[in-house]
Amino acid sequence: MDHQFFDSYQIPLVSGRNFSKEIQSDDSLSFIINESAAAMIGWSNKEAIGKIIQNGSVKGTVIGVVKDFHFESLHESIVPIIFHIGSYYNHLSIQIATQDIPEAIGHLEDLWQKFLPDRPFEYSFLEDRYQQLYINEERQSELLFIFAGLAIFIATIGLFGLTTFNVLQRVKEISIRKVLGASLQQILTLLSKETLLILLLANGIAWPIAWYFMKQWLNQFAYGIEPAWWMFATAGLAAALIALLTISYQSIKVALSNPVDSLRHE
């Protein structure tokens, strides 16, 4: 790395100092380590400053400790790292203004061709590099979204058909209740109660299964979170809302109908 690496990537020092061009030994005999490296050796962040370590064939002094940061996928734990000033680089990181990215890229390409005309100009954006680390998760997300949408659609169609059948079977019962003074709200409650009880039972079965598979998926990450109860509650409320909207059409239609039309043949 060079002297501007930590500033460019906004990686904070938690102890010690950064490399300095004014101190000649920093170019070859000084190291900066991350918090994980200090912890692995058994030092606190402050204790690490001034300690002698060997990196390959070079012995040098630790002059700083930087905060741990992720440079790999979150599937991986943060590993100990030693940073040192290098004389040969494979990649060059450049911060550019986002107002006119094509112009900035064109300017960089002109400079590259000026100094290295025999080598092709190749570049990539950091966000794209990170996105590649999670390409499998993105594909899984798209597939799950599609199949979840299909499942909801099929379930809604089935619920609509079940509600229609149930309502038609109870048309005369609803008409009698209306004649006896039942309100629209009471009739809707009557027709919705059974479906909501079934939905509650379904959630009671689905939540433990969903929690188990979600836990297994989160265990693939080094820094996974625990599934929170509100996620399942939100899913249950969404399912109840979809069910109520599906039920409401037929229920309101029957509840608002003239009871005389249903009872005239009795």
C-alpha positions in Angstrom: 0.0 0.0 0.0 1.0 3.7 -0.1 0.7 6.5 2.4 -2.8 7.6 1.2 -4.4 4.1 1.5 -6.2 4.6 4.8 -7.3 8.1 4.0 -8.7 7.0 0.6 -10.7 4.2 2.1 -11.6 6.1 5.2 -10.2 3.4 7.5 -9.6 5.0 11.0 -6.6 4.4 13.2 -7.5 3.3 16.7 -4.0 3.6 18.0 -0.6 5.0 16.9 0.0 6.8 13.6 -0.2 6.5 9.9 2.8 6.0 7.6 4.7 9.3 7.0 6.8 10.3 4.0 8.9 12.4 6.4 10.1 9.3 8.3 12.4 7.3 6.0 12.1 4.1 8.0 8.4 3.9 7.4 9.0 2.8 3.8 10.7 -0.4 4.8 10.9 -1.0 8.6 7.5 0.0 9.9 4.2 -1.9 9.9 0.6 -1.1 10.7 -1.7 -4.0 11.8 -5.4 -4.3 12.2 -7.2 -5.0 15.5 -7.5 -8.7 14.7 -3.8 -9.1 14.3 -3.1 -7.3 17.7 -5.7 -9.6 19.4 -4.2 -12.7 17.8 -0.8 -11.9 19.2 -2.3 -11.0 22.6 -1.7 -7.2 22.6 -4.2 -4.5 23.2 -4.4 -1.8 20.6 -2.1 0.5 22.6 0.3 -2.2 23.7 1.0 -3.1 20.0 2.6 0.3 19.3 6.4 0.0 19.3 6.4 -3.8 19.3 8.8 -5.6 16.9 7.2 -8.2 14.4 8.6 -10.1 11.5 6.8 -10.1 8.2 8.5 -12.6 5.9 12.2 -11.8 6.0 11.7 -8.2 7.3 11.6 -7.2 10.9 9.9 -4.0 11.7 8.2 -1.9 14.3 4.4 -1.6 14.7 3.6 2.1 14.4 -0.2 1.9 14.2 -3.4 -0.2 14.6 -6.4 0.3 12.3 -10.0 -0.6 13.0 -11.1 -4.0 11.6 -12.8 -3.7 8.3 -14.4 -6.2 5.8 -12.4 -6.8 2.6 -14.0 -10.1 1.8 -17.5 -11.5 1.8 -19.4 -11.4 5.1 -19.3 -15.2 4.8 -15.7 -14.9 6.0 -14.4 -13.6 9.4 -12.0 -10.7 9.5 -8.5 -12.0 9.5 -5.3 -10.5 10.9 -3.6 -8.2 8.4 -0.1 -6.5 8.2 0.1 -3.4 6.1 3.4 -2.0 4.8 4.6 0.5 2.2 5.2 -1.3 -1.1 7.4 -0.5 -4.1 5.4 -2.6 -6.6 1.6 -2.4 -7.1 -0.9 -4.6 -8.9 -3.8 -2.3 -8.6 -4.3 1.4 -8.2 -7.3 2.8 -6.3 -8.6 6.2 -7.3 -11.4 8.4 -5.9 -13.3 10.2 -8.6 -16.1 12.8 -8.4 -19.5 11.3 -9.2 -20.8 14.3 -11.1 -19.4 13.2 -14.4 -18.0 9.7 -14.2 -17.5 9.2 -18.0 -15.4 12.3 -18.2 -13.3 11.2 -15.2 -12.8 7.7 -16.7 -11.8 9.3 -20.0 -9.3 11.6 -18.2 -7.7 8.6 -16.4 -7.5 6.6 -19.7 -5.7 9.5 -21.3 -3.1 9.6 -18.5 -2.7 5.8 -18.6 -2.0 5.9 -22.4 0.5 8.7 -21.9 2.6 6.7 -19.4 1.8 3.1 -20.3 0.8 3.0 -23.9 1.7 -0.6 -24.4 -0.6 -1.9 -21.6 -4.4 -2.0 -21.9 -6.4 0.4 -19.6 -8.7 -1.8 -17.5 -10.8 -0.6 -14.5 -13.6 -1.6 -12.2 -15.7 0.0 -9.6 -15.3 -1.0 -6.0 -19.1 -1.4 -5.5 -19.1 -3.8 -8.5 -16.3 -5.8 -6.9 -18.2 -6.1 -3.6 -21.4 -6.9 -5.5 -19.7 -10.0 -7.0 -19.1 -11.3 -3.5 -22.9 -11.6 -3.1 -24.0 -12.7 -6.5 -25.4 -16.0 -5.2 -27.4 -14.2 -2.5 -28.8 -11.8 -5.2 -29.8 -14.7 -7.4 -31.4 -16.5 -4.5 -33.3 -13.3 -3.6 -34.7 -13.0 -7.1 -35.8 -16.7 -7.2 -37.4 -16.5 -3.7 -39.2 -13.3 -4.7 -40.6 -14.9 -7.8 -41.7 -18.1 -6.1 -43.1 -16.3 -3.1 -45.1 -14.1 -5.4 -46.5 -17.1 -7.2 -47.3 -18.8 -3.9 -49.1 -15.8 -2.7 -51.0 -15.5 -5.9 -52.1 -19.1 -5.9 -53.0 -19.0 -2.3 -55.1 -15.8 -2.8 -56.9 -17.4 -5.8 -57.6 -20.5 -3.7 -58.8 -18.4 -0.7 -61.0 -16.4 -3.0 -62.6 -19.6 -4.3 -63.0 -21.0 -0.8 -64.6 -17.8 0.4 -67.0 -17.7 -2.5 -68.1 -21.3 -1.9 -68.5 -20.6 1.9 -70.5 -17.5 1.3 -72.8 -19.1 -1.2 -73.4 -21.9 1.2 -74.4 -19.4 3.9 -76.4 -16.9 1.9 -79.7 -17.8 3.6 -78.1 -17.8 7.1 -76.7 -14.3 6.4 -80.0 -13.1 5.1 -81.8 -14.3 8.3 -79.2 -12.6 10.5 -79.7 -9.4 8.6 -83.5 -9.6 9.0 -82.9 -10.2 12.8 -80.8 -7.0 12.9 -77.2 -8.1 12.3 -74.9 -5.2 11.2 -72.5 -5.3 8.3 -69.6 -5.5 10.7 -71.0 -8.5 12.5 -71.6 -10.3 9.3 -68.0 -9.6 8.1 -66.7 -10.8 11.4 -68.7 -14.0 11.2 -67.4 -14.8 7.7 -63.8 -13.8 8.4 -63.5 -15.5 11.8 -63.0 -19.0 10.5 -60.5 -18.0 7.9 -58.5 -16.0 10.3 -58.4 -18.9 12.8 -57.1 -21.2 10.0 -54.5 -18.5 9.1 -53.4 -18.2 12.8 -52.9 -22.0 12.9 -51.0 -21.9 9.6 -48.7 -19.2 11.1 -48.1 -21.3 14.2 -46.9 -24.1 12.0 -44.9 -21.9 9.6 -43.0 -19.7 12.0 -40.9 -22.4 13.6 -40.1 -23.9 10.2 -39.2 -20.4 8.8 -37.1 -19.6 11.8 -35.1 -22.9 11.4 -34.3 -22.4 7.8 -33.6 -18.7 8.3 -31.2 -19.6 11.1 -29.4 -22.2 8.9 -29.0 -19.5 6.1 -27.7 -16.9 8.5 -25.2 -19.4 9.9 -23.4 -19.2 6.5 -22.2 -15.8 7.5 -19.4 -15.1 9.9 -21.3 -12.2 11.5 -25.0 -13.3 11.2 -27.8 -11.9 13.2 -30.6 -13.6 15.1 -34.0 -13.8 13.4 -36.2 -11.2 15.2 -39.8 -12.0 16.2 -41.1 -8.8 14.5 -40.1 -10.3 11.1 -42.5 -13.2 11.6 -45.2 -10.9 13.1 -44.9 -8.6 10.0 -45.3 -11.6 7.7 -48.3 -12.8 9.7 -50.0 -9.4 9.6 -49.3 -9.2 5.8 -50.9 -12.6 5.3 -53.9 -11.6 7.4 -54.3 -8.3 5.4 -54.2 -10.2 2.1 -56.7 -12.7 3.4 -59.1 -10.0 4.6 -58.9 -8.2 1.4 -59.6 -11.4 -0.5 -62.5 -12.3 1.8 -64.0 -8.8 1.8 -65.2 -8.7 -1.8 -67.6 -11.6 -1.6 -68.5 -11.0 2.0 -69.5 -7.4 1.5 -71.3 -8.2 -1.7 -73.5 -10.8 0.1 -73.8 -8.7 3.3 -75.2 -5.7 1.3 -77.6 -7.8 -0.8 -81.3 -7.6 -0.2 -82.3 -10.5 2.1 -85.7 -10.8 0.4 -84.0 -12.1 -2.7 -82.5 -15.0 -0.8 -85.5 -15.8 1.4 -88.4 -15.5 -1.1 -88.3 -19.2 -1.9 -88.3 -20.3 1.8 
